[in-house]
C-alpha cells in the first residue's frame, strides 16, 4: 500500500512539474512515458496478476504488436496463470480450433478474416497451443442480428460463467477495447463497455509513437493524456473531446522504426 501511495505521489509531482514548465500535452506524455514506462511484458504481467481479463487492442497484421504478445505469453501463463486466449475469429470456427489445439490439424486450417490473416497472427495461435492455453473464438458469424461487440462480449461472459476459474486475455482490433467513447453518429457500446462489470483492463497500442528504440508501456493517466489522440482515435468519427485520457486504461507506445534515436 505504501509503495502504491509513493507511486501515485510521484506521478502527481511529475504532472505538476510538467505544468510549471509550460510544456504542451504532447511533450508531457512523451516525457512522462520516457520516465515511467516499462517493458510490455512486465507491464502486461503486472496487470494480468491484478485482473482476470486483459483486453489488448491491436492494429491488424502489425507484426511488431503480434511479436510483443508472443513474447509476453509464456510469462503471462507461468506467473499470472493466464489460461485462456480470446481471439477475433468467427465463433463458428471453434470446432476447427479445438482440433488445432489437439494437434490434429495445422493453424492454416483455421479460417481467419482477411484483415487479421498473417504469419505473425498465426504464430500467436501456435504459441498459445504450445502453452496449452484454451483458445476461444469470439467474433460474430454471419448473419447474426446483433453487433459484433455485443456478440463477442456474450462469448466471453458465457465462457466465464461456465469456467469461473478463467484468467484470460482478449486480442481484438483497438476500436473494440476503447471505452466511454463519444461518437458523432454511432452510440453503440464497445466490447470494453459491455464488459464493464468484469473490471476488464483495457490496453491499446500506438505504432510509431515514440523516438526510442524500445516500446514503453504505462497506465493512461488522465492529466497526462488529456487531449492526446492516437492514430485509431483520429481515424474514428468521434466527438472533439474524445482522447486517450478516458478511452483506455493502459497503453503500449511503439517505436518509430523510421526515426529511432
VOVOMAR-670767 format. One line per 2 residues: number of its first residue (from 0); their letters; for each residue x, y, z of C-alpha. Coordinates in steps of 0.25 Angstrom, whole numbers. Example, Ala and Ser with C-alpha at 12.3 -4.5 7.8 and 13.67 -1.06 7.14 Angstrom:
# VOVOMAR-670767
0) AS) 49,-18,31  55,-4,29
***
This chain:
# VOVOMAR-670767
0) XX) 0,0,0  11,10,4
2) XX) 18,6,-9  6,9,-17
4) XX) 4,22,-10  18,27,-13
6) XX) 16,23,-28  4,32,-29
8) XX) 10,43,-21  22,42,-31
10) XX) 12,43,-43  5,55,-37
12) XX) 18,62,-35  23,59,-49
14) XX) 10,65,-55  11,77,-46
16) XX) 26,79,-51  22,78,-65
18) XX) 11,88,-63  20,98,-57
20) XX) 30,96,-69  19,100,-78
22) XX) 20,88,-87  10,84,-97
24) XX) 1,72,-95  9,65,-106
26) XX) 22,68,-99  16,64,-85
28) XX) 12,50,-89  26,47,-97
30) XX) 34,52,-85  25,44,-75
32) XX) 26,31,-83  41,32,-84
34) XX) 42,33,-69  31,24,-65
36) XX) 29,14,-76  33,-1,-74
38) XX) 35,-13,-83  22,-18,-89
40) XX) 24,-32,-84  26,-27,-69
42) XX) 14,-17,-71  4,-28,-76
44) XX) 9,-37,-66  6,-27,-55
46) XX) -8,-24,-60  -11,-39,-62
48) XX) -7,-42,-48  -17,-31,-43
50) XX) -29,-34,-53  -36,-47,-58
52) XX) -37,-41,-72  -28,-32,-81
54) XX) -33,-26,-94  -22,-24,-103
56) XX) -25,-15,-115  -17,-17,-128
58) XX) -14,-12,-141  -18,-23,-151
60) XX) -6,-30,-157  4,-22,-149
62) XX) 15,-32,-147  22,-23,-136
64) XX) 9,-24,-128  8,-38,-130
66) XX) 22,-41,-126  20,-33,-113
68) XX) 8,-42,-110  16,-55,-114
70) XX) 28,-51,-105  19,-48,-93
72) XX) 10,-60,-94  20,-70,-87
74) XX) 21,-61,-74  6,-58,-74
76) XX) 4,-73,-73  15,-76,-64
78) XX) 14,-65,-54  0,-59,-56
80) XX) -7,-72,-58  -14,-68,-71
82) XX) -21,-80,-76  -30,-74,-88
84) XX) -28,-67,-101  -40,-60,-107
86) XX) -38,-57,-122  -45,-49,-133
88) XX) -48,-61,-141  -63,-65,-144
90) XX) -69,-74,-133  -73,-83,-144
92) XX) -58,-88,-145  -58,-93,-131
94) XX) -59,-107,-134  -47,-105,-144
96) XX) -39,-98,-133  -42,-110,-124
98) XX) -36,-119,-134  -24,-110,-136
100) XX) -22,-109,-120  -21,-125,-120
102) XX) -11,-124,-131  -19,-131,-141
104) XX) -19,-120,-152  -9,-108,-155
106) XX) -12,-94,-152  -14,-91,-166
108) XX) -27,-99,-166  -34,-89,-157
110) XX) -42,-79,-165  -37,-64,-162
112) XX) -43,-51,-166  -34,-45,-177
114) XX) -32,-33,-169  -24,-41,-158
116) XX) -19,-53,-166  -4,-52,-166
118) XX) 8,-61,-162  10,-53,-149
120) XX) -4,-55,-145  -3,-70,-147
122) XX) 9,-70,-139  1,-65,-127
124) XX) -9,-77,-129  3,-86,-130
126) XX) 9,-81,-117  -4,-82,-110
128) XX) -5,-96,-113  9,-99,-109
130) XX) 6,-93,-96  -7,-101,-94
132) XX) -16,-89,-94  -31,-90,-97
134) XX) -33,-83,-110  -47,-77,-111
136) XX) -53,-71,-124  -62,-59,-121
138) XX) -65,-52,-133  -79,-52,-139
140) XX) -82,-61,-150  -91,-56,-162
142) XX) -102,-54,-161  -106,-51,-147
144) XX) -115,-40,-142  -106,-32,-132
146) XX) -94,-24,-132  -80,-31,-133
148) XX) -76,-25,-120  -89,-30,-113
150) XX) -87,-44,-119  -72,-44,-115
152) XX) -76,-40,-101  -86,-51,-100
154) XX) -76,-61,-104  -66,-56,-93
156) XX) -77,-55,-82  -83,-69,-85
158) XX) -69,-75,-84  -66,-68,-71
160) XX) -80,-74,-66  -76,-88,-70
162) XX) -62,-87,-66  -61,-78,-53
164) XX) -46,-80,-52  -43,-73,-65
166) XX) -32,-63,-66  -31,-58,-80
168) XX) -26,-48,-90  -34,-43,-102
170) XX) -27,-40,-115  -36,-31,-124
172) XX) -35,-18,-132  -33,-6,-124
174) XX) -47,0,-126  -53,-11,-119
176) XX) -45,-9,-106  -47,6,-105
178) XX) -58,10,-95  -67,22,-92
180) XX) -65,27,-106  -73,39,-110
182) XX) -77,37,-125  -83,47,-134
184) XX) -93,38,-141  -92,24,-134
186) XX) -95,21,-120  -93,6,-120
188) XX) -85,1,-108  -71,-5,-110
190) XX) -67,-19,-105  -60,-12,-93
192) XX) -73,-5,-90  -81,-18,-90
194) XX) -70,-24,-81  -70,-12,-71
196) XX) -76,-21,-59  -64,-30,-61
198) XX) -54,-19,-58  -46,-23,-71
200) XX) -33,-15,-72  -32,-9,-86
202) XX) -19,-7,-93  -17,0,-106
204) XX) -4,0,-115  1,12,-123
206) XX) 10,9,-134  21,19,-138
208) XX) 18,27,-125  32,30,-119
210) XX) 46,32,-124  52,22,-115
212) XX) 58,8,-118  49,0,-109
214) XX) 34,0,-106  29,7,-94
216) XX) 16,2,-86  9,10,-76
218) XX) -4,14,-69  -12,25,-76
220) XX) -13,36,-66  -24,46,-70
222) XX) -16,58,-66  -4,54,-75
224) XX) -12,48,-87  -23,59,-87
226) XX) -25,63,-102  -16,53,-107
228) XX) -21,44,-119  -14,32,-124
230) XX) -16,28,-139  -28,20,-137
232) XX) -36,31,-129  -32,41,-140
234) XX) -38,32,-151  -51,30,-143
236) XX) -63,38,-145  -63,43,-130
238) XX) -66,56,-123  -55,66,-122
240) XX) -53,64,-107  -50,49,-108
242) XX) -36,45,-105  -28,34,-99
244) XX) -29,41,-85  -43,33,-83
246) XX) -43,23,-94  -34,12,-89
248) XX) -26,8,-76  -12,6,-81
250) XX) -4,8,-94  8,2,-101
252) XX) 16,12,-109  23,6,-120
254) XX) 36,12,-126  36,20,-139
256) XX) 44,10,-147  48,20,-157
258) XX) 53,30,-147  59,23,-135
260) X) 68,32,-126
***
